[in-house]
Amino acid sequence: MNYEEKIKELTERVEKLEKAEHKRVIKRRIEIITKIVIAVIVIVLLIIGYIYVNNTIIKPYKEKIDYVNEKVDTVQNFVNDKFGGLSKYFK
């Protein structure tokens, strides 16, 4: 074998290795991008789920509790006013 054939053979090997490395790099990038996309999708779904649960369950529950507390305070103030008026007479 002469030097030209060896150089040609080595050049072909290097080209094959470069192609293989290029494929590995592309594959790694695709894997990283898919993991990031999946993570973003999961985060978006969690946020949408929280907003849905907050609007359908938590907010109406809080509003109902506030309404009941307001009614209890109104009744308690009414009763205190009536007993306050009666307590004047029993002093």
C-alpha positions in Angstrom: 0.0 0.0 0.0 1.2 3.4 -0.8 0.6 6.6 1.2 -2.2 7.9 -1.0 -4.3 4.8 -0.5 -3.7 5.0 3.3 -4.7 8.7 3.3 -7.8 8.0 1.3 -8.8 5.1 3.6 -8.2 7.3 6.7 -10.2 10.1 5.2 -13.1 7.7 4.6 -13.0 6.5 8.2 -12.9 10.0 9.5 -15.9 10.9 7.3 -17.9 7.9 8.7 -17.0 8.8 12.2 -18.0 12.5 11.6 -21.4 11.3 10.2 -21.9 9.0 13.2 -21.0 11.8 15.6 -23.3 14.2 13.8 -26.2 11.7 14.2 -25.4 11.3 17.9 -25.5 15.0 18.4 -28.8 15.4 16.6 -30.3 12.5 18.5 -29.2 14.1 21.8 -30.6 17.4 20.9 -33.9 15.8 19.9 -34.1 14.0 23.2 -33.4 17.2 25.2 -36.0 19.1 23.2 -38.6 16.5 23.7 -38.0 16.4 27.5 -38.3 20.1 27.6 -41.5 20.1 25.6 -43.0 17.4 27.8 -42.1 19.3 31.0 -43.7 22.5 29.6 -46.8 20.6 28.6 -47.0 19.1 32.1 -46.6 22.5 33.7 -49.2 24.0 31.5 -51.6 21.2 32.3 -51.0 21.6 36.0 -51.7 25.4 35.8 -54.9 24.8 33.8 -56.0 22.2 36.2 -55.4 24.5 39.2 -57.3 27.3 37.5 -60.2 25.0 36.8 -60.3 23.6 40.3 -60.0 27.0 41.8 -62.9 28.4 39.7 -65.2 25.5 40.1 -64.6 24.3 43.6 -62.6 26.6 45.8 -64.1 30.0 44.8 -67.7 29.0 45.2 -66.9 27.3 48.6 -65.1 30.5 49.8 -68.0 32.6 48.6 -70.5 30.4 50.4 -68.5 30.5 53.6 -68.3 34.3 53.4 -72.0 34.5 52.8 -72.8 32.3 55.8 -70.3 34.3 58.0 -72.0 37.5 56.9 -75.4 36.2 57.8 -74.2 35.0 61.2 -72.7 38.4 61.9 -75.9 40.1 60.9 -78.0 37.9 63.2 -75.5 38.2 66.0 -75.5 42.0 65.7 -79.3 42.0 65.7 -79.5 39.8 68.8 -76.9 41.9 70.6 -78.9 45.1 69.8 -82.1 43.5 71.1 -80.4 42.2 74.3 -78.6 45.5 74.7 -82.0 47.3 74.6 -83.4 44.9 77.1 -80.4 45.1 79.4 -81.2 48.9 79.9 -84.5 48.0 81.5 -83.0 45.4 83.9 -80.3 47.6 85.4 
